[in-house]
């Protein structure tokens, strides 16, 4: 699943939030490619969307996404992170449906 969304002429930011948020919620997980100011580098993080995740505007007018980020090496939860200066978001679906084990 490739999430492509342009913000050329959205009717409103709220419409953009709802549309992109719905697509991210449908994805099993997604990758955010963004500029990391702390490390002065472009990075890719594996993330997932939950009920506390959100899309919002910063005071500087930048689009920000807060979601659950995973550790790149072990894919364990690293906690909630906020991303700005986003280049791309690529949503993925699981190849196989997982089943519940008892």
GIRAJO-V853054 format. One line per field, one symbol per residue. ss: DSSP state (~ for helix, > for strand, _ for the rest). Layout:
# GIRAJO-V853054
ss=???
This chain:
# GIRAJO-V853054
ss=____________~~~~~~~~~~~~~~__>>>>>>>>____>>>>>>>>_____>>>>_____>>>>>>>>______>>>>>>>__>>>>>>>__________
